[in-house]
Amino acid sequence: MQAKDSNPPDGGYGWVVVVSAFMVMGLTAAVLKTFGLFFVEIQQHFDELASTTSWITSVTITIFHLGAPVASSLCVQYTHRTVVITGGLLAFSGMALGFFGLNMVWLYATTGFLQGLGISFSWTPAISIVSHYFSKKRALANAIASAGECAFAFMFGPFFQWLIGQYGWKGALLIIGGIQLNICVCGVLMRPLASSCFLEASHCETETPPGNGASRTDKEDQSPIMPKTFNWMLVRRPEFVLYAIFGILAAMSFFVPPLFLVPLSYSLGIDESWTASLLSILAMVDFGGRLLCGWYANLHVTKSIHLLAMAITLISTSLMLLPLANNYLSLAIFTGFYGFFFGTTVAIHITVLVDVVGMPEFDSALGLFMLIRSTGGFVGPPLAGLIVDMAGDYRAGFYMAGAILVLSAGFLIILDRLQQRKIRGSKIRTKPEKSTLPYPSLHILKH
C-alpha cells in the first residue's frame, strides 16, 4: 500500500512534532546537562574521588549512546511514538530508584543505566521524527527542537539547586523523575507521518519508511515504499566512518565542561547561588547559538560541514581560554562563549549526518552514530576526572577537552575533502563525450 503523503509536509502538524521534540530534549538532555549540580553533593555524601563519582555521568552517557541503535531498530519495527513513551517510563524509573541512594553501584545502575536508557529511547526517536517531517526546513526544525535542551537547562539550573537545598539530592532525584513522566505525553503527540501497511508484517506500520518519497529531498530520489530494515553496513562507508570518529572525539569533550564547571567555580570561591547562574548563562547562550545557526544554515549560504568545522574550532578555543578565569565575571564570559558555539554545533551536526548518508539511511545512521560515539562519552568524563585528580586542579579537564576537539575538527576537514573528491569524480564520469565527427552538421545527420 502506498503512503498517502509522498513528500514531507515541511510545516503543518510537523510543528507540533517539533514542539514535542523540544520538550523531550529538555526533559532528557537538559537533565543530563545540569547533573553537575549533584556531583559535589554525591561526592561528599559517599566520600569518593572525582573520578569515581564521574562514573555516574559516564554510565548515563554511555547507555544513552549504546541504546540509540536499539531505539532506532524499535522505531523501524514499531513507531517513534511507542519508543518515546517507553523512554519516558524508563527515565522516571531511573530517577525514582536513584532516590534510595544505597551506594555508588546502585547509582550507576539507576541514575546511570536506567536513566541513560530512558534518555536514549526518548531522544533518538524524537530527533529522528523531526527530520522525517521536514526537508527544506530541516536545519531550522532540528535547531528549534534541540533548543529545548537549552531552554530547560536555563530553568533547571536554579530549580535543581533549590530542590537539592529543600529536599536533599535524593529527594531532588525523585521529583525530577516525576517531571520526566511528561515525556510520555510528548510521545503521544508524535503522530506518525503517513500510513503504510505491509502484507509481510504482523502489524500495520504507521510510519513512512525511509526509502520512499517522504524521506527524500529530491524528486529523482523517490522510490516505491519497501519494508524498513536497520542497515548495519553503513560502517563500511568511509564518509560515515570519518564522521563517527569525529563523533567519538567530540563526545570525549562535550560532556566534560558541564560536569566540572560547578566544581571549578567552587574552587574559585564563588558562592553556590552564583554558581547555579553559570549553568543558566550556559543554557541561555546555547539556546541563542542553536536558533541562530539553524536560521543561518537554512539559508544554505555555507555548507553544513564547513559551518560545523568552524563551530568546533571556536569551541576548542573557548575551552582553552575558560580555565584562565579567576573570578565570577571572567568565568561567566568564557562560559558564554563556550555555550554559544556549542549550541551552533548541536544545531547543525544532525543535518550534517543526513548530508553524509542520505535521508533513506538516516534512522540507521543515527543509531549507529550514537552507538560508536558512546565510546567517547564513556571514556571522556573518567579520563578528565583522572587528569583532574592527578593535577589537583579542575582546569586540567578543560584543557583536555579543548585539545581533543582540535583533533576532531581535523576529521571533518578530511571528510569534506573526500566528499569533494567524489563529487568531482562523478562529474567527470557523467561528462558527455565529444563527437568524433569533423563537422557539427554530420553529427546532426547521424542522429
C-alpha positions in Angstrom: 0.0 0.0 0.0 1.4 3.4 -0.9 1.6 6.1 1.7 -0.8 9.0 1.3 1.9 11.6 1.6 4.8 11.4 -0.9 6.7 14.5 0.4 7.5 15.8 3.9 4.9 18.5 4.9 7.7 21.0 6.0 5.2 22.5 8.3 1.6 21.9 9.4 1.4 19.2 12.1 5.2 19.0 11.8 5.5 22.0 14.1 3.5 20.1 16.8 6.1 17.3 16.4 8.9 19.9 16.7 7.4 21.3 19.9 7.0 17.8 21.3 10.6 17.1 20.4 11.6 20.4 22.0 10.0 19.2 25.3 11.7 15.8 25.1 15.1 17.4 24.6 14.5 19.5 27.7 13.4 16.6 29.8 16.3 14.4 28.8 19.4 16.2 27.6 18.9 19.2 29.9 18.7 16.9 32.9 21.9 15.2 31.9 23.5 18.6 31.2 22.7 20.0 34.7 23.5 16.9 36.6 26.8 18.6 37.6 24.8 20.2 40.4 24.5 16.8 42.0 28.2 16.0 41.6 29.6 17.6 44.7 26.6 16.5 46.8 27.1 12.8 45.9 30.9 13.0 46.1 30.7 14.4 49.7 27.9 12.0 50.7 29.9 8.9 49.8 33.3 10.5 50.3 34.6 9.4 46.9 37.1 10.7 44.4 36.1 12.9 41.5 36.9 10.1 39.0 34.7 7.6 40.9 31.7 10.0 41.1 32.0 10.9 37.5 31.3 7.3 36.5 27.6 8.1 37.2 27.5 10.6 34.3 29.8 8.3 32.3 27.4 5.4 32.5 24.4 7.6 31.7 26.2 9.0 28.6 27.4 5.5 27.5 24.0 3.9 27.8 22.4 6.9 26.1 24.6 6.2 23.1 24.5 2.4 23.3 20.8 2.4 23.4 20.5 4.5 20.3 20.7 1.7 17.7 18.2 -0.3 19.8 15.9 2.7 19.8 16.3 3.2 16.1 15.6 -0.5 15.4 12.4 -0.3 17.5 11.3 2.8 15.6 11.8 0.8 12.4 9.7 -2.1 13.8 7.1 -0.1 15.6 6.6 3.6 15.8 8.6 6.6 17.1 5.7 7.3 19.4 5.9 4.0 21.1 9.6 4.2 21.7 9.4 7.7 23.2 6.7 6.7 25.7 8.8 3.7 26.7 11.8 6.0 27.2 9.8 8.3 29.5 8.9 5.4 31.7 12.5 4.2 31.9 13.8 7.7 32.7 11.3 8.0 35.5 12.2 4.6 36.9 15.9 5.5 36.9 15.5 8.7 38.9 12.8 7.3 41.3 15.0 4.3 42.2 18.0 6.6 42.5 16.1 8.2 45.4 17.1 5.3 47.6 20.9 6.1 47.0 22.1 2.9 48.6 25.7 3.2 47.3 27.7 4.2 44.3 27.0 1.0 42.4 23.2 1.5 43.0 23.5 5.0 41.4 25.5 3.5 38.5 22.6 1.1 37.9 19.7 3.6 38.4 20.6 7.2 37.6 23.3 5.8 35.3 21.9 2.8 33.4 18.1 3.2 33.6 18.2 7.0 33.2 20.6 6.6 30.3 18.4 4.1 28.5 15.3 6.3 29.1 17.1 9.3 27.6 18.2 7.2 24.6 14.7 5.8 24.0 13.3 9.3 24.2 15.9 11.5 22.5 16.7 9.3 19.5 13.2 8.9 18.0 12.3 12.5 18.9 15.1 13.9 16.9 14.6 11.3 14.1 10.9 12.0 13.5 11.6 15.8 13.1 13.9 15.0 10.2 11.2 12.9 8.6 8.6 15.7 8.9 10.9 18.4 7.3 13.1 18.6 4.2 13.8 22.2 3.1 13.4 23.5 6.6 15.2 20.5 8.3 18.1 22.5 9.7 15.8 25.1 11.3 13.4 22.4 12.6 16.3 20.5 14.2 17.7 23.6 15.7 14.3 24.6 17.3 13.8 21.0 18.6 17.3 20.8 20.0 16.9 24.2 21.7 14.6 22.6 24.2 17.7 21.3 25.9 18.9 24.9 26.5 15.6 26.4 27.4 15.0 23.7 30.1 18.6 23.8 31.3 18.3 27.6 31.8 15.4 26.9 34.2 16.7 23.6 35.7 20.0 25.2 36.9 18.5 27.3 39.8 15.5 24.9 40.1 17.6 21.9 40.8 19.8 23.9 43.1 16.6 24.8 45.0 15.4 21.2 45.1 18.7 20.0 46.5 18.6 22.7 49.2 15.0 21.9 50.1 14.8 18.1 49.8 18.4 17.0 49.6 19.9 15.3 46.5 17.9 12.1 47.0 14.5 13.9 47.2 15.5 16.1 44.2 16.1 12.9 42.1 12.6 11.6 42.9 10.9 14.9 42.0 12.9 15.2 38.7 11.8 11.6 37.8 8.2 12.6 38.3 8.7 15.6 36.0 10.2 13.3 33.3 6.9 11.4 33.1 5.8 14.3 30.8 8.0 12.6 28.1 5.2 10.1 27.7 2.7 12.9 26.9 5.1 14.3 24.3 5.4 10.8 22.8 1.6 10.6 22.4 1.7 13.9 20.3 4.3 12.4 17.9 1.9 11.3 15.3 3.3 9.0 12.6 3.8 10.8 9.3 1.8 8.5 7.0 0.0 5.2 7.0 1.6 2.2 5.3 0.8 -1.5 5.9 3.0 -4.3 4.8 1.5 -7.6 3.9 4.5 -9.5 5.2 4.4 -7.8 8.6 2.5 -9.0 11.6 1.2 -5.5 12.3 0.3 -2.3 10.4 3.3 0.0 10.3 2.0 3.6 10.6 5.2 5.4 9.8 6.6 6.3 6.4 9.7 4.2 6.0 13.0 5.6 4.8 13.4 4.9 1.2 10.2 6.4 0.0 9.4 9.9 -1.3 8.6 11.3 2.1 12.2 10.8 3.2 13.8 12.3 0.1 14.7 15.9 -0.6 14.9 15.5 -4.4 12.3 14.1 -6.8 14.8 11.9 -8.6 15.5 10.0 -5.3 11.9 8.8 -5.0 11.3 5.1 -5.0 8.5 2.7 -4.1 7.9 2.0 -0.4 9.7 -1.0 0.9 9.7 -2.6 4.4 12.2 -0.9 6.7 15.4 -2.6 7.9 18.2 -1.4 10.0 21.3 -1.0 7.9 24.4 -2.1 9.8 26.6 -1.9 6.7 26.9 1.8 6.9 30.1 1.1 8.9 31.7 0.2 5.5 31.3 3.7 4.1 34.4 5.8 4.5 32.4 9.0 4.9 30.3 7.6 7.8 33.4 6.2 9.5 35.2 9.6 9.4 32.1 11.3 10.8 31.8 8.6 13.5 35.4 9.2 14.5 34.6 12.9 14.8 31.7 12.0 17.0 33.8 9.9 19.3 36.3 12.7 19.9 33.6 15.3 20.2 31.8 13.2 22.8 35.0 12.8 24.8 35.0 16.6 25.1 31.4 17.8 25.2 30.4 16.2 28.5 33.4 17.4 30.4 32.7 21.2 30.8 29.2 20.9 32.3 30.5 18.2 34.7 33.4 20.3 36.0 32.1 23.8 35.6 30.4 23.7 39.0 33.4 22.3 40.9 35.7 24.8 39.2 33.6 27.7 40.3 33.6 26.3 43.9 37.4 26.0 43.8 37.5 29.7 42.9 35.4 30.6 46.0 32.3 31.5 44.0 29.0 31.3 46.0 26.6 28.5 45.3 23.8 30.8 44.1 26.1 32.4 41.6 27.4 29.0 40.5 23.9 27.9 39.6 23.5 31.0 37.5 26.5 29.9 35.4 24.5 26.9 34.2 21.7 29.3 33.3 24.0 31.5 31.3 25.4 28.5 29.6 21.9 27.4 28.7 20.8 30.8 27.5 23.6 31.5 25.1 23.4 27.8 23.9 19.8 28.5 23.1 20.7 31.5 21.0 23.5 29.7 19.3 21.2 26.9 18.2 18.5 29.1 16.8 20.9 31.5 15.0 22.8 28.6 13.5 19.6 26.9 12.4 18.4 30.0 10.8 21.7 30.6 9.0 22.0 27.0 7.9 18.5 27.2 6.4 19.8 30.0 4.1 22.2 27.5 2.5 24.9 30.1 2.2 27.6 27.9 3.8 27.9 24.2 3.6 26.8 22.5 6.8 30.0 20.6 7.3 32.0 23.9 6.9 29.8 25.5 9.5 30.3 22.6 11.8 34.1 22.7 11.4 34.2 26.4 12.2 32.0 25.9 15.3 34.2 23.1 16.6 37.3 25.2 16.2 35.7 28.1 18.1 34.6 25.8 20.9 38.1 24.4 21.4 39.4 28.0 21.6 36.8 28.8 24.2 37.7 25.8 26.3 41.4 26.7 26.2 40.6 30.2 27.5 38.0 29.3 30.1 40.5 28.0 32.7 42.2 31.4 32.7 39.1 32.8 34.5 39.8 33.8 38.2 36.5 35.3 39.2 32.8 35.0 38.5 32.7 37.7 35.8 35.5 36.2 33.7 34.2 32.7 34.2 30.7 33.8 33.1 32.1 35.4 29.9 34.2 32.4 28.9 31.2 30.1 29.7 29.0 32.2 27.5 31.4 31.9 24.5 31.7 28.1 25.0 27.9 27.8 25.3 27.1 29.8 22.2 29.5 27.8 19.9 28.4 24.6 21.5 24.8 25.5 20.5 25.8 26.1 16.9 27.4 22.6 16.8 24.4 20.8 18.2 22.1 22.6 15.9 23.9 21.5 12.7 25.5 18.1 13.4 22.4 16.1 12.7 21.9 17.9 9.4 25.5 17.0 8.5 24.8 13.4 9.3 21.9 13.5 6.8 24.2 15.0 4.2 26.7 12.3 4.8 24.4 9.2 4.5 21.2 10.5 2.9 17.7 10.6 4.4 16.8 7.0 3.4 19.5 5.7 5.7 19.1 8.3 8.4 17.4 6.2 11.1 20.1 3.5 10.9 22.9 6.1 10.7 21.6 7.9 13.7 21.5 4.8 15.8 25.0 3.6 14.6 26.5 7.1 15.1 25.3 7.2 18.6 26.5 3.7 19.3 30.0 4.4 18.0 30.1 7.8 19.7 29.3 6.1 23.0 33.0 5.2 23.4 33.9 8.8 23.6 31.2 9.6 26.2 32.3 6.6 28.2 36.0 7.4 28.3 35.8 11.2 28.4 34.4 12.1 31.9 36.5 9.4 33.8 39.6 10.4 31.8 39.1 14.1 32.6 38.4 13.1 36.3 41.6 11.1 36.4 43.6 14.1 34.9 41.9 16.4 37.4 42.9 14.1 40.3 46.5 13.9 39.1 46.8 17.6 38.5 44.8 18.6 41.6 43.1 21.3 39.5 39.7 21.2 37.7 41.3 23.4 34.9 43.1 20.4 33.6 39.8 18.8 32.5 39.0 21.8 30.3 42.4 21.8 28.6 42.0 18.1 27.8 38.6 18.7 26.3 39.8 21.6 24.1 42.8 19.7 22.8 40.7 16.7 21.8 38.2 19.0 20.0 41.0 20.4 17.8 41.8 16.8 16.8 38.1 16.1 15.9 38.0 19.1 13.6 40.7 17.5 11.5 38.5 14.6 10.7 35.8 16.9 9.5 38.3 18.5 7.1 39.3 15.1 5.8 35.6 14.1 5.4 34.9 17.3 3.4 37.9 16.7 1.1 36.7 13.1 0.5 33.2 14.3 -0.4 34.5 17.0 -2.8 36.8 14.4 -4.5 33.8 12.1 -5.0 31.7 14.9 -6.4 34.5 15.9 -8.9 34.9 12.2 -9.9 31.1 11.8 -10.5 31.1 15.0 -12.7 34.0 13.6 -14.8 32.2 10.3 -15.3 28.9 11.9 -16.3 30.5 14.4 -18.7 29.2 13.8 -22.2 31.7 12.6 -24.8 32.6 14.9 -27.6 31.6 14.0 -31.1 34.4 12.5 -33.2 32.7 13.7 -36.4 34.6 16.5 -38.2 31.5 18.7 -38.7 28.6 19.5 -36.5 26.2 19.1 -39.4 27.4 15.5 -39.9 26.8 14.9 -36.2 23.2 16.1 -36.6 22.6 14.0 -39.7 23.9 11.0 -37.9 21.2 11.3 -35.3 
